[in-house]
Amino acid sequence: GMMPHPERCVEDCLGSADGKYIFNSILDFKKKRKI
C-alpha cells in the first residue's frame, strides 16, 4: 500500500504544513510521558 510521508509536509513552501501537526503531537507525547 501507499503511505503518506509527513516529513515532506512540514513547510508551507513545500506545499503543505499538515505533517507538522504529526511531529508536534509526537513531541508533546514525549514531553508528557518523560520518555
N, CA, C and O atoms as a GROMACS GRO file, in nm:
protein
  140
    1GLY      N    1   0.082  -0.118   0.000
    1GLY     CA    2   0.000   0.000   0.000
    1GLY      C    3   0.086   0.124   0.000
    1GLY      O    4   0.208   0.118   0.017
    2MET      N    5   0.022   0.234  -0.019
    2MET     CA    6   0.092   0.363  -0.019
    2MET      C    7   0.084   0.425   0.120
    2MET      O    8  -0.018   0.414   0.189
    3MET      N    9   0.192   0.489   0.159
    3MET     CA   10   0.197   0.554   0.289
    3MET      C   11   0.235   0.700   0.268
    3MET      O   12   0.332   0.730   0.199
    4PRO      N   13   0.159   0.792   0.327
    4PRO     CA   14   0.198   0.933   0.318
    4PRO      C   15   0.323   0.958   0.404
    4PRO      O   16   0.341   0.895   0.508
    5HIS      N   17   0.405   1.048   0.361
    5HIS     CA   18   0.527   1.080   0.434
    5HIS      C   19   0.515   1.221   0.492
    5HIS      O   20   0.533   1.319   0.420
    6PRO      N   21   0.484   1.232   0.623
    6PRO     CA   22   0.464   1.363   0.684
    6PRO      C   23   0.588   1.451   0.684
    6PRO      O   24   0.577   1.573   0.689
    7GLU      N   25   0.707   1.390   0.679
    7GLU     CA   26   0.829   1.472   0.680
    7GLU      C   27   0.840   1.558   0.555
    7GLU      O   28   0.917   1.654   0.554
    8ARG      N   29   0.766   1.525   0.451
    8ARG     CA   30   0.766   1.606   0.329
    8ARG      C   31   0.662   1.716   0.333
    8ARG      O   32   0.651   1.795   0.239
    9CYS      N   33   0.586   1.723   0.441
    9CYS     CA   34   0.477   1.821   0.451
    9CYS      C   35   0.487   1.900   0.580
    9CYS      O   36   0.390   1.909   0.655
   10VAL      N   37   0.603   1.958   0.606
   10VAL     CA   38   0.618   2.034   0.729
   10VAL      C   39   0.640   2.183   0.705
   10VAL      O   40   0.647   2.261   0.800
   11GLU      N   41   0.652   2.222   0.582
   11GLU     CA   42   0.675   2.362   0.547
   11GLU      C   43   0.574   2.407   0.442
   11GLU      O   44   0.548   2.336   0.346
   12ASP      N   45   0.519   2.526   0.462
   12ASP     CA   46   0.426   2.580   0.363
   12ASP      C   47   0.491   2.595   0.226
   12ASP      O   48   0.425   2.579   0.123
   13CYS      N   49   0.621   2.626   0.224
   13CYS     CA   50   0.689   2.645   0.096
   13CYS      C   51   0.702   2.514   0.018
   13CYS      O   52   0.726   2.516  -0.103
   14LEU      N   53   0.684   2.400   0.085
   14LEU     CA   54   0.687   2.270   0.018
   14LEU      C   55   0.549   2.228  -0.031
   14LEU      O   56   0.533   2.124  -0.095
   15GLY      N   57   0.449   2.309   0.000
   15GLY     CA   58   0.315   2.280  -0.049
   15GLY      C   59   0.214   2.250   0.059
   15GLY      O   60   0.093   2.259   0.035
   16SER      N   61   0.260   2.215   0.178
   16SER     CA   62   0.168   2.181   0.286
   16SER      C   63   0.244   2.178   0.418
   16SER      O   64   0.363   2.146   0.422
   17ALA      N   65   0.175   2.212   0.525
   17ALA     CA   66   0.234   2.204   0.658
   17ALA      C   67   0.156   2.105   0.745
   17ALA      O   68   0.170   2.108   0.868
   18ASP      N   69   0.076   2.019   0.684
   18ASP     CA   70  -0.005   1.924   0.759
   18ASP      C   71   0.079   1.826   0.840
   18ASP      O   72   0.038   1.788   0.950
   19GLY      N   73   0.192   1.787   0.790
   19GLY     CA   74   0.277   1.692   0.861
   19GLY      C   75   0.333   1.747   0.991
   19GLY      O   76   0.370   1.671   1.081
   20LYS      N   77   0.340   1.880   1.001
   20LYS     CA   78   0.392   1.944   1.122
   20LYS      C   79   0.308   1.906   1.244
   20LYS      O   80   0.362   1.893   1.354
   21TYR      N   81   0.179   1.888   1.225
   21TYR     CA   82   0.091   1.852   1.336
   21TYR      C   83   0.125   1.713   1.391
   21TYR      O   84   0.116   1.690   1.511
   22ILE      N   85   0.163   1.623   1.304
   22ILE     CA   86   0.200   1.488   1.347
   22ILE      C   87   0.327   1.493   1.432
   22ILE      O   88   0.333   1.431   1.538
   23PHE      N   89   0.428   1.566   1.385
   23PHE     CA   90   0.553   1.574   1.460
   23PHE      C   91   0.534   1.647   1.593
   23PHE      O   92   0.592   1.607   1.694
   24ASN      N   93   0.453   1.753   1.594
   24ASN     CA   94   0.426   1.823   1.719
   24ASN      C   95   0.352   1.733   1.817
   24ASN      O   96   0.377   1.739   1.937
   25SER      N   97   0.263   1.651   1.768
   25SER     CA   98   0.191   1.557   1.853
   25SER      C   99   0.287   1.457   1.917
   25SER      O  100   0.274   1.425   2.035
   26ILE      N  101   0.382   1.408   1.839
   26ILE     CA  102   0.481   1.314   1.893
   26ILE      C  103   0.566   1.382   2.000
   26ILE      O  104   0.591   1.323   2.106
   27LEU      N  105   0.609   1.504   1.975
   27LEU     CA  106   0.690   1.577   2.074
   27LEU      C  107   0.612   1.604   2.201
   27LEU      O  108   0.666   1.589   2.310
   28ASP      N  109   0.486   1.643   2.188
   28ASP     CA  110   0.402   1.666   2.306
   28ASP      C  111   0.385   1.538   2.387
   28ASP      O  112   0.391   1.541   2.510
   29PHE      N  113   0.365   1.426   2.320
   29PHE     CA  114   0.350   1.298   2.388
   29PHE      C  115   0.476   1.264   2.466
   29PHE      O  116   0.470   1.222   2.582
   30LYS      N  117   0.592   1.283   2.402
   30LYS     CA  118   0.719   1.253   2.468
   30LYS      C  119   0.740   1.342   2.590
   30LYS      O  120   0.790   1.294   2.693
   31LYS      N  121   0.704   1.469   2.581
   31LYS     CA  122   0.721   1.560   2.694
   31LYS      C  123   0.633   1.518   2.811
   31LYS      O  124   0.676   1.525   2.926
   32LYS      N  125   0.512   1.475   2.782
   32LYS     CA  126   0.418   1.436   2.888
   32LYS      C  127   0.458   1.303   2.951
   32LYS      O  128   0.436   1.283   3.070
   33ARG      N  129   0.514   1.212   2.872
   33ARG     CA  130   0.548   1.078   2.920
   33ARG      C  131   0.691   1.069   2.974
   33ARG      O  132   0.728   0.967   3.032
   34LYS      N  133   0.771   1.172   2.956
   34LYS     CA  134   0.910   1.175   3.003
   34LYS      C  135   0.990   1.057   2.949
   34LYS      O  136   1.061   0.989   3.023
   35ILE      N  137   0.976   1.034   2.819
   35ILE     CA  138   1.049   0.923   2.755
   35ILE      C  139   1.190   0.967   2.722
   35ILE      O  140   1.268   0.890   2.668
   0.00000   0.00000   0.00000
